[in-house]
Amino acid sequence: MVMGISNLLYMFVLFTGMSLSSEATPDFYTNMSLHEQGIKGESAMLPCTFSNRHPSYNETIVVIWRTDLQFKGPLIFQCSITNSSSGDHSSDNCTKSDSETHRYRLAGDPRQHNLSLQILNVTYEDKKRYYCRVNLTNITGEAWTDKTGTDFTVVARPKVMNLTLQGNVSVGRSLECVVEGLPLPNITWDRPENEEMPTSVETELAEQNLILSNLSVSQNGTYTCRAQNEFGRDEKSLNVGEKPRDKEPGFLLLLLVLLVLLILLCLGTAVAILIYKKRKGSILCWKVSTSDRLITANNDHSGPLEAPSKGKSEDSCTYADIQFAPKQGKGKSEESCTYAAIQFPNKQGKVMRKEQTPFLRQKK
């Protein structure tokens, strides 16, 4: 009984194996590379070819590429082409890139049994396993998917992303060099002559494929950060000069000095005006008439002037009838003073107000 069950199981496994492998016969198969490698930012190709046991097949060939899973993985590319010698390629869309990312396109010709896929502008996210599939639509069972797939990895040439100077001469200066690359590059520094090479401190950011290198700076000059791995090299230089310690406070101090100078200028102008008024008298122009001649009512009382009619004011000047007398009251005359009797007439000539005003006399 046990022998009978064993024989049945053996026959079942043998039959199942033949059934599952029927599409992988020597007459029809695909051939893919187990491993391919692409460089970030460049294009890469995943090779895939197949053998057709129906050389006279003149119907549609369907090409499918998936990632991650053989049959149910994400579909990244699909196209169809008619295998016809008549030149009718109306259903051919295998010469176009995918409609979503425009980064995948067929590099081979399915009519020549070539299903190779090209990836444009490779990124780190393209690191996946890829599966190639071909269907002969009008022949039942003539569809085959590569079972192993192609393991695609991504590398990156070194690239110096940034080189900057940190700190100042007061607290100390250092250079920071940020480099991208996969595998992570080795970093070396070139420094100015006669400077002892300080030890650089490196920090790896493996998840971002970045490495940071910091170098302390004690001398001005040109520094170069150089990165290299097996796929290339890159470098960037920076000229380090003396940095001002207090650039911002100096600017504020300059503004403060300018403000003080402006205030002093305004004060000086005001003082000059006051001194001028004190020495030269009022800025107002007084023109007066007396009984025998016209005398200006400024400090020196020199020169006769014509005056308009009594009580008339023009050009910001006030006119009045003024009589100068050497005495005040009983004839008393104070030193350096002359008293004048001033009458202010209105427009009709009527005297509205009388005043006796002392005038300073300028010593000669």
TAVEN-V879085 format. One line per field, one symbol per residue. ss: DSSP state (a for helix, b for strand, c for the rest). phi: phi as a letter, one per 40 degrees, with the letter a starting at -180 (. if undefined). burial: I if it has 9 or more other C-alpha atoms within 8 Angstrom, else O. A space follows every 10 residues. Layout:
ss = ???
phi = ???
burial = ???
This chain:
ss = caaaaaaaaa aaaaaaaaaa caaaccccbb bbccbbbbbc cccbbbcbbb bccccccccb bbbbbbbccc ccccbbbbbb bbcccccccc ccccccbccc cccbbbccca aacbccbbbc cccaaaccbb bbbbbbcccc ccbbbccccb bbbbbbbbbb bbbbbbbbcc cbbbbbbbbb bbcccbbbbb cccccccccc bbbbbaaacb bbbbbbbccc bbbbbbbbbc cbbbbbbbbb ccccccaaaa aaaaaaaaaa aaaaaaaaaa aaaaaaaaaa ccccbbbbbc cccccbcccc cccccccccc ccbbccbbbb bbbbbccbcc cbccccbbbb bbbbbccccc bbbbbbbbbb cccc
phi = .ccccccccc cccccccccc cccbcdcaab bbccabbbbd gbcabbcaba bbcbcccbbc bbbbbbbgbc bbcdcbaaab accbccgcbc ccbccbcccc bfbbaccbbd cbgbbdbbbc fdbccccabb bbbbbbccbc gcaabcccgb cbbbbaccac cabbcbgacc chbabbbbbb iacdccbbbb bccgbccccc bbbcbccbfb bbbbbcbbac icbbbbbabc biaaaabacc bccdcbccdc cccccccccc cccccccccc cccccccccc gccccbbbbb cbacbccccc fbgcbcbccd gcbafgbbba cbbcbcbbgc gcbccgbbbb cbbbccccgc ccabbbbcbc bccb
burial = OOOOOOOOOO OOOOOOOOOO OOIIOOOIII OIIOOIIIII OIIIIIIIII IIOOOOOOII IIIIIIIIII OOIOIIIIII IIIIOOOOOO OIOIOOIIOO OOIIIIIIII OOIIIIIIII IIIOOIIIII IIIIIIIOOO OIIIIIOOII IIIIIIIIII OOIOIOOIIO OIIIIIIIII IIOIIOIOOO IIOOOOOOOO OOOOIOOOII IIIIIIIOOI IIIIIIIIIO OOIIIIIIOI OOOOOOOOOO OOOOOOOOOO OOOOOOOOOO OOOOOIIOOI IOOOOIIIII OOOIIIIIIO OOOOOOIOOI IIOOOOIIII IIIOIIIIOO OOIOOOIIII IIIIIIOOOO IOOIOOOOIO IOOO
